[in-house]
Amino acid sequence: MIALTSATGKLGSAVLAAILDNNLIDPKELVVCTSSDPSSHKLQHLHAQSITVRHADFNSTSSLTTAYAGCTSLFLVSTPRIELDYNDAPLWSGREKHHRAAIDAAVAVGVQHIYYTSLAFGNPSKAGVMRAHVRTEKYLRELEEQGKIRVTVLREGLYNESWPLYFGYYFGLKSDARKEVVVAGDGRISWTSIPDMAFATAKILSEGSEKWAGWTVYLSQKKTWSLEDIVRIVGEVRGEEIGLKVVGRKEYEEFYVKEKGMEKASVEWWSSTYDALKDGECAIDDSTLEDILKEAGRTPKPLEDTIGEMLR
């Protein structure tokens, strides 16, 4: 049996859907772990498909060990609690403390293989968003070396659907009237759609522990786009000219904190992402995702299509 975390989140739910839609794993072999009440009406569709649903809370060790009991594998999606990482959180104070709680609970109940979702940045990385991932990966590899667990690190690509975050918090989409977007750097990015990533992830989970044990794979398409490309695409969709202003990190931070009223700790944590982009950390040369899609007769979804759908 395989325990699936964050199965109601963006990536986790997409992975579960890919498993079920493509009959990759018997639903009776799935254990969905959720912080919600397992009897909640919103989870009834899982019960209807003979999927076991268990409560799991990163802050409760007993809930984690109970949730993972009897499972041979754990699909661990990184926690979305990014605020834990702010202000240069020291080791085991950032998001990695939740990851470690899940990992330790899994090892304690005899889980044999952990699949961990990291991000498609470099290692080492200049991006603050990677700090908790790097710490978690290091801990997993230490346990692997001790023979306590098998590990597969899935470095999931930067979501097509997340382009507004990188593009100056462009979350207003249709209502955003800016003629110029301020960013702290630019670089090539292997944007990849959530459904494509989810399908590749689901295939890996379904193919058995031996094949992927010990691997770190990047699940990104190889084609890249820059933020300058996004400016062009957004301008074409909106039918108006939009500019991109690249400034230093401090100016970027001051602009979004003072001019846009955003949380200082959040903006400072995020701004280092642009240093990673400038260094080419997110231009991925790994064919794993495209190979898996090709076997299924699929090709990666272009970023242009996602932007067009989101803006329209």
C-alpha positions in Angstrom: 0.0 0.0 0.0 1.1 3.6 -0.7 0.3 6.5 1.5 -0.4 9.8 -0.4 0.0 13.1 1.4 -1.6 16.4 0.3 -4.0 14.6 -2.0 -6.4 17.5 -1.9 -3.6 20.1 -2.9 -2.8 21.2 -6.4 -0.1 18.6 -7.2 -1.3 15.9 -4.8 -4.8 15.9 -6.2 -3.5 15.9 -9.8 -1.3 12.8 -9.0 -4.2 11.0 -7.4 -6.4 11.8 -10.4 -3.6 10.6 -12.8 -3.4 7.3 -10.9 -7.1 6.7 -11.0 -7.8 8.0 -14.5 -5.1 5.8 -16.0 -5.7 2.7 -13.7 -2.1 2.8 -12.6 -2.6 1.6 -9.0 -5.5 -0.4 -7.5 -7.5 2.1 -5.4 -7.6 -0.5 -2.6 -3.8 0.0 -2.4 -4.1 3.7 -1.8 -4.2 5.5 1.5 -5.0 9.2 1.3 -3.7 11.1 4.2 -5.4 14.4 5.0 -5.4 17.0 7.7 -9.2 17.2 7.2 -11.8 15.1 8.8 -11.7 11.8 6.9 -15.5 11.6 7.1 -15.9 15.0 5.4 -18.4 15.2 2.6 -15.7 16.6 0.3 -13.8 13.2 0.6 -16.8 10.9 0.0 -15.8 10.5 -3.7 -12.6 8.8 -2.4 -14.5 6.4 -0.1 -16.8 5.6 -3.0 -13.8 4.3 -5.0 -12.6 2.0 -2.1 -9.8 4.4 -1.2 -8.8 4.4 2.5 -8.8 7.9 3.9 -6.9 8.6 7.2 -6.3 11.7 9.3 -2.6 12.9 9.3 -1.3 16.1 10.9 2.3 17.1 10.7 2.1 18.4 14.2 0.9 15.1 15.6 3.3 12.2 15.5 0.6 9.7 16.6 -1.6 10.8 13.7 1.2 10.2 11.2 2.2 6.8 12.5 -1.5 5.7 12.5 -2.0 7.1 9.0 1.1 5.3 7.6 0.6 2.0 9.4 0.6 -0.9 7.0 1.9 1.1 4.1 5.1 0.1 2.2 5.6 3.4 0.4 5.0 7.1 1.2 4.5 9.8 -1.4 5.5 12.9 0.6 4.4 16.2 -1.0 6.2 19.1 0.6 4.2 21.2 3.0 2.8 24.5 1.6 3.4 26.3 5.0 6.0 28.6 3.4 5.8 31.0 6.3 7.8 28.6 8.3 10.8 29.4 6.1 10.7 33.1 6.5 13.5 35.1 8.3 16.2 32.5 7.4 14.6 29.8 9.6 17.3 27.7 11.2 17.6 23.9 10.6 14.4 22.0 11.7 12.5 25.2 12.2 11.5 25.7 8.5 9.2 23.5 6.4 11.6 20.7 6.8 10.4 20.1 10.4 7.1 18.9 9.0 8.9 16.8 6.4 11.0 15.2 9.1 8.0 14.4 11.2 6.5 12.5 8.3 9.7 10.8 7.4 10.4 9.7 11.0 6.9 8.4 11.4 7.1 6.4 8.2 10.4 4.8 9.2 9.0 4.0 12.6 6.1 2.0 11.2 8.2 0.2 8.6 7.5 2.1 5.4 10.2 0.9 2.9 10.3 3.7 0.3 9.7 7.4 0.4 9.0 9.4 -2.7 9.6 13.1 -1.9 8.5 16.1 -4.0 11.3 18.7 -4.2 11.6 21.5 -6.7 13.5 21.8 -10.0 16.2 24.2 -8.8 19.9 23.6 -8.4 21.6 21.9 -5.5 23.1 23.9 -3.9 20.7 26.7 -4.8 20.5 30.4 -4.3 16.7 30.3 -3.9 15.3 30.5 -0.4 12.4 28.4 -1.6 14.8 25.5 -1.9 16.3 25.6 1.6 13.8 23.3 3.2 13.9 21.0 0.2 17.7 20.7 0.3 17.6 20.0 4.0 14.9 17.4 3.6 16.8 15.7 0.7 19.9 15.6 2.8 18.1 13.9 5.7 16.5 11.4 3.4 19.9 10.5 1.9 21.4 10.1 5.3 18.6 7.6 6.3 19.1 5.9 2.9 22.8 5.5 3.5 22.0 3.9 6.9 19.8 1.4 5.2 16.6 2.6 6.9 14.7 3.6 3.8 14.7 3.7 0.0 14.4 7.2 -1.4 13.4 8.8 -4.7 13.6 12.5 -5.0 11.1 14.0 -7.5 12.3 17.5 -8.4 9.0 18.7 -9.8 9.3 21.4 -12.4 8.1 25.0 -11.9 4.4 24.9 -12.6 3.1 26.5 -15.8 0.3 27.6 -13.6 2.6 29.5 -11.2 3.9 32.0 -13.8 2.1 34.9 -12.1 4.2 34.4 -8.9 7.4 34.8 -10.8 6.0 37.5 -13.0 5.7 40.2 -10.3 2.8 38.7 -8.4 0.6 39.0 -11.4 -2.3 37.3 -9.6 -4.9 39.8 -10.8 -4.7 38.3 -14.2 -7.6 39.9 -16.1 -7.8 42.8 -13.7 -4.1 43.6 -13.5 -3.7 46.9 -15.3 0.1 47.3 -14.9 1.9 48.4 -18.0 5.3 47.5 -16.5 6.1 44.5 -14.3 9.0 44.7 -11.8 11.2 41.6 -11.2 14.6 41.1 -9.6 16.1 39.1 -12.5 15.4 36.8 -15.4 16.5 33.5 -16.8 15.4 30.4 -18.7 12.8 28.3 -17.0 11.6 24.8 -17.9 7.9 25.6 -17.2 5.8 22.4 -16.9 2.1 21.9 -16.5 0.7 20.3 -13.3 -1.2 17.6 -15.3 2.0 16.6 -17.1 4.1 16.5 -13.9 1.3 14.6 -12.2 1.1 11.9 -14.9 4.9 11.4 -14.8 4.9 11.2 -11.0 2.0 8.8 -11.0 3.8 6.5 -13.5 6.9 6.5 -11.3 4.8 5.7 -8.2 3.2 2.8 -10.1 6.4 1.2 -11.5 7.8 -0.4 -8.3 10.4 0.5 -5.8 13.4 -1.2 -7.4 13.3 0.9 -10.6 13.5 4.3 -9.0 15.2 3.7 -5.7 18.1 6.0 -5.2 17.2 8.4 -8.0 16.9 12.1 -8.1 14.8 13.0 -11.2 13.8 16.3 -12.6 10.2 16.2 -13.9 10.4 19.2 -16.3 10.0 19.6 -20.0 13.3 20.6 -21.7 11.9 23.6 -23.5 12.5 26.9 -21.7 10.9 30.3 -21.5 12.1 33.5 -19.8 10.1 36.2 -18.1 10.7 38.3 -21.3 8.9 35.6 -23.2 6.0 35.9 -20.7 5.8 39.6 -21.2 5.4 39.0 -24.9 2.8 36.2 -24.4 0.7 38.2 -21.9 0.9 41.3 -24.2 -0.3 39.2 -27.2 -3.2 37.7 -25.2 -4.3 41.1 -23.7 -3.7 43.0 -27.0 -1.5 45.6 -25.3 2.1 46.4 -24.8 3.6 45.5 -21.4 7.1 46.1 -20.2 9.5 44.2 -17.9 11.6 46.1 -15.5 14.5 44.2 -14.0 15.9 45.7 -10.8 18.2 44.7 -7.9 16.8 42.6 -5.1 16.6 45.4 -2.6 14.8 47.7 -5.0 12.4 44.8 -5.8 11.8 44.1 -2.1 11.1 47.8 -1.3 8.8 48.1 -4.3 6.5 45.3 -3.3 6.6 46.0 0.4 6.2 49.8 0.3 4.4 50.3 -3.0 2.2 47.2 -3.0 1.9 46.5 0.8 3.1 43.0 0.7 4.5 41.2 3.8 8.2 42.0 4.2 9.4 38.6 5.3 7.5 36.9 2.4 9.0 39.2 -0.2 12.5 38.9 1.2 12.3 35.1 1.2 11.0 35.1 -2.4 13.4 37.6 -3.9 16.3 35.2 -3.8 14.5 33.1 -6.4 15.6 35.6 -9.1 19.3 35.0 -8.2 18.7 31.3 -9.0 16.9 32.2 -12.3 19.8 34.4 -13.4 22.2 31.5 -12.7 20.2 29.1 -14.9 19.1 26.8 -12.1 15.7 26.3 -13.6 16.7 25.4 -17.2 16.4 21.7 -16.8 18.2 19.1 -19.1 16.5 15.9 -17.9 14.4 13.9 -20.4 12.6 11.8 -17.8 9.3 13.6 -18.0 9.2 13.8 -21.8 10.2 10.2 -22.1 7.3 9.1 -19.8 4.9 11.3 -21.7 6.1 10.0 -25.1 5.5 6.4 -24.0 1.9 7.4 -23.3 1.6 9.3 -26.7 1.6 12.7 -25.0 3.7 15.8 -25.4 4.3 18.6 -22.8 1.7 21.4 -22.6 3.3 24.7 -23.8 3.4 27.6 -21.4 1.6 29.8 -24.0 -1.5 27.6 -23.7 -1.6 27.8 -19.9 -1.2 31.6 -19.9 -3.8 32.0 -22.6 -6.3 29.9 -20.6 -5.6 31.7 -17.4 -5.9 35.2 -18.9 -9.1 34.4 -20.9 
